[in-house]
Amino acid sequence: MRLDPGKRRRLKRIFRDDQRTLIIPMDHGVTVGPIKGLVNMQEIIDKLLAGEADAFVLHKGIAKDVDTGQAGLIVHLSGSTKLGPDPNNKVQVCSVEEAVKIGADAVSVHVNVGAEQEDNMLVKLGIVAEDCDMYGIPLLAMMYPRGPKIQNPHAVDLVKHVARLGAEFGADIIKTVYTGDTETFREVVNGCHVPVIIAGGPKVDTVQEVLHMVRDSIKAGGKGLSIGRNVFQHENPTLMVKALSAIVHNNASIDESLKILGGA
């Protein structure tokens, strides 16, 4: 797929030469407030930079106030809170133009496919994709099966549908949930003509679960990850990034990654 020069240059700040990326989303303050790990934003960003994170997802207010070093900056354009009547309804809270002024290397939009306000979110996705083409800035679409009719959000038919949907609407990168195994996730990747990266989801009990998920997604053709709580809430975020990076960028085994974490 041929990209315009602006998108191509900016994507090089997010993806390494191996065409893979390790993104840390840190937009949770809007949805749930200053949770553990996201109280002092510069402090945690410095720790993640020490682990060589490739990029961060931040809302505009935080993005204006922190230094993300050499990592890519992805400004999140969507928002909702857990206090609202419909947390699945993500509304646009920042424009592409404003993100560009902040110095964003990319922008992201969240769409919950199957939610009651799906139509409005899809309209916004289409409009943002057009704006991104105009400004030459990449678009990361966070595409999740969520809503009244969604019984299993990890079902492969649903996940490959939402991933393809984001690509069809003009996204340059798709973030979505892992389907649970390499074979089914390969279907998601094969059905999407742009890079697919996995979300981390809720905080899990063991590091091994995260490492296995990332390793298997890479084997399936995934291009990396966008994992938040399981990284910035880890007891040593710097080492957690290093362990994940070893898998994403060096094809390390689970045992090799665990050694980085001190056998955790």
C-alpha positions in Angstrom: 0.0 0.0 0.0 1.4 3.4 -1.1 1.2 6.1 1.5 1.7 9.8 1.0 5.1 11.2 2.2 3.6 12.8 5.4 2.1 9.5 6.6 5.1 7.5 5.6 7.5 9.7 7.5 5.3 9.8 10.6 4.8 6.1 10.7 8.6 5.7 10.9 8.4 7.4 14.2 6.0 4.8 15.5 7.2 1.6 13.7 10.8 0.4 13.7 12.6 -0.9 10.7 11.1 -4.3 11.3 7.7 -2.8 10.7 6.6 -3.6 14.2 5.7 -1.4 17.1 5.2 -1.3 20.9 2.7 1.3 21.8 1.7 2.2 25.4 -1.9 3.7 25.6 -2.2 6.1 28.5 -5.6 7.6 27.8 -7.3 5.9 30.8 -7.5 9.2 32.8 -10.5 10.3 30.8 -12.4 7.0 31.2 -11.7 6.1 34.8 -9.5 8.9 36.3 -6.0 8.8 37.7 -5.6 5.1 38.3 -2.5 3.4 39.6 0.4 4.1 37.4 -1.1 7.2 35.8 -0.9 9.7 38.7 2.5 11.3 37.8 2.4 11.1 34.0 6.0 12.4 33.3 7.4 10.0 35.9 5.8 6.9 34.3 6.6 8.1 30.8 10.2 8.4 31.7 10.2 4.8 33.0 8.6 3.5 29.8 11.1 5.5 27.7 13.9 3.8 29.6 12.4 0.5 28.4 12.4 1.9 24.8 8.7 2.1 24.2 8.0 3.1 20.6 5.0 5.3 21.0 2.4 6.6 23.5 -1.3 7.3 23.2 -2.3 10.4 25.1 -5.1 12.8 25.3 -4.4 16.4 24.2 -4.1 18.0 27.6 -1.5 15.5 28.8 0.3 15.6 25.4 0.8 19.3 25.8 2.5 18.9 29.2 4.8 15.9 29.0 8.0 15.1 27.1 7.8 11.8 25.2 11.4 11.9 24.1 12.1 10.1 20.8 9.0 8.0 21.0 6.1 8.6 18.7 3.1 10.7 20.0 -0.4 9.5 19.1 -3.1 11.9 20.2 -6.4 10.2 21.1 -9.4 11.9 19.6 -12.2 9.9 21.3 -13.5 10.0 24.8 -16.2 8.9 27.3 -16.3 8.2 31.0 -17.5 5.3 33.1 -19.9 7.8 34.8 -21.9 8.5 31.7 -25.2 6.8 30.7 -23.4 4.9 27.9 -19.6 4.5 28.3 -19.5 2.6 25.0 -20.4 5.8 23.2 -17.1 7.4 22.3 -17.4 11.0 21.2 -14.8 13.1 19.4 -13.0 15.4 21.9 -10.1 16.7 19.7 -9.6 17.5 16.0 -6.9 16.3 13.7 -5.8 19.9 13.2 -5.4 20.4 17.0 -3.4 17.1 17.2 -1.1 18.3 14.4 -0.5 21.6 16.2 0.5 19.7 19.4 3.0 17.7 17.3 1.3 14.4 17.0 2.9 11.7 14.8 -0.6 10.0 14.5 -4.1 10.2 15.9 -6.4 7.5 17.2 -10.1 7.0 17.2 -12.1 4.5 19.3 -15.1 2.7 17.8 -17.2 0.2 19.6 -18.9 -1.9 16.9 -22.3 -3.2 18.1 -22.8 -0.3 20.5 -26.1 1.6 20.4 -24.3 4.7 19.0 -22.2 2.7 16.5 -23.5 4.8 13.6 -22.3 8.1 15.1 -18.9 6.6 15.8 -18.6 5.3 12.3 -19.5 8.7 10.9 -16.7 10.3 13.0 -14.2 7.6 11.9 -14.9 8.4 8.3 -14.6 12.2 8.8 -11.3 11.8 10.8 -9.9 9.5 8.1 -10.6 12.2 5.5 -8.9 14.8 7.7 -5.9 12.5 8.3 -5.4 12.2 4.5 -5.6 16.0 4.2 -2.9 16.5 6.8 -0.8 13.5 6.0 -1.1 12.1 9.5 -1.6 8.3 10.2 -4.8 7.1 11.8 -4.9 4.4 14.4 -8.4 2.9 14.7 -9.2 1.1 18.0 -11.9 -1.3 16.8 -13.7 -3.4 19.4 -16.8 -5.7 19.3 -18.9 -4.2 22.1 -22.6 -3.8 22.6 -25.9 -5.5 23.5 -25.6 -8.2 20.8 -22.0 -9.0 21.4 -21.9 -12.2 23.5 -18.2 -13.1 22.9 -16.0 -10.0 22.0 -13.1 -12.3 21.2 -15.0 -14.4 18.6 -12.9 -14.5 15.4 -15.8 -13.7 13.1 -16.5 -10.5 15.1 -12.8 -9.5 15.5 -11.9 -9.9 11.8 -15.1 -8.0 10.9 -14.3 -5.0 13.1 -10.6 -5.0 12.0 -11.6 -5.0 8.3 -14.2 -2.3 9.0 -11.6 0.1 10.4 -9.3 -0.5 7.4 -12.3 -0.1 5.0 -13.0 3.3 6.5 -9.4 4.5 6.0 -7.4 3.6 9.1 -3.6 3.1 8.7 -3.3 0.9 11.8 -5.9 -1.3 13.5 -5.9 -2.0 17.2 -8.2 -4.8 18.3 -8.6 -7.6 20.8 -6.7 -10.9 20.5 -8.9 -13.9 19.5 -7.2 -16.3 21.9 -5.0 -18.4 19.6 -2.6 -18.0 16.7 -4.8 -19.7 14.1 -7.8 -17.5 14.5 -5.8 -14.3 14.9 -4.1 -15.1 11.6 -7.6 -14.9 10.0 -7.9 -11.4 11.4 -4.5 -10.3 10.1 -5.1 -11.9 6.7 -8.5 -10.1 6.3 -7.0 -6.7 7.0 -4.7 -4.9 4.5 -3.2 -2.6 7.1 -1.1 -3.5 10.2 -3.0 -5.1 13.1 -1.8 -4.7 16.7 -3.4 -6.2 19.8 -4.9 -4.5 22.8 -4.0 -5.6 26.3 -7.4 -5.4 28.0 -7.9 -5.6 31.8 -5.0 -6.1 34.2 -4.2 -9.9 34.3 -2.9 -12.0 37.1 0.3 -13.2 35.6 2.9 -11.7 33.3 3.2 -15.0 31.4 -0.4 -14.5 30.1 0.6 -11.2 28.5 3.8 -12.5 27.1 2.2 -15.5 25.6 -0.6 -13.4 24.0 2.0 -11.0 22.4 4.2 -13.9 21.3 1.3 -15.7 19.6 -0.1 -12.6 18.0 3.3 -11.9 16.4 3.5 -15.5 15.1 0.1 -14.9 13.5 1.4 -11.9 11.6 0.4 -9.2 14.0 2.6 -6.1 14.0 2.9 -5.4 17.7 0.9 -4.2 20.6 -0.9 -1.4 22.3 -1.0 -2.5 25.9 -1.5 -0.1 28.9 -2.4 -1.4 32.4 -0.4 -4.6 32.1 2.6 -2.4 31.5 2.3 0.9 33.4 0.8 -0.9 36.4 3.6 -3.6 36.5 5.9 -3.4 39.5 8.8 -2.5 37.1 7.3 -0.9 34.0 10.8 -0.4 32.5 11.6 -4.1 32.5 8.1 -5.0 31.3 8.6 -2.8 28.2 12.0 -4.4 27.7 10.5 -7.9 28.0 7.7 -7.1 25.5 10.1 -5.4 23.2 12.3 -8.5 23.1 9.3 -10.5 21.8 8.0 -7.8 19.4 11.4 -6.7 17.9 13.7 -9.6 18.5 11.4 -12.6 18.4 12.4 -13.6 21.8 11.0 -16.7 23.5 8.8 -16.5 26.6 11.7 -17.8 28.8 14.1 -15.2 27.4 11.5 -12.4 28.1 11.0 -13.7 31.7 14.7 -13.6 32.2 14.6 -9.9 31.4 12.0 -9.6 34.2 14.1 -11.5 36.6 12.2 -14.7 36.2 8.9 -13.1 37.1 
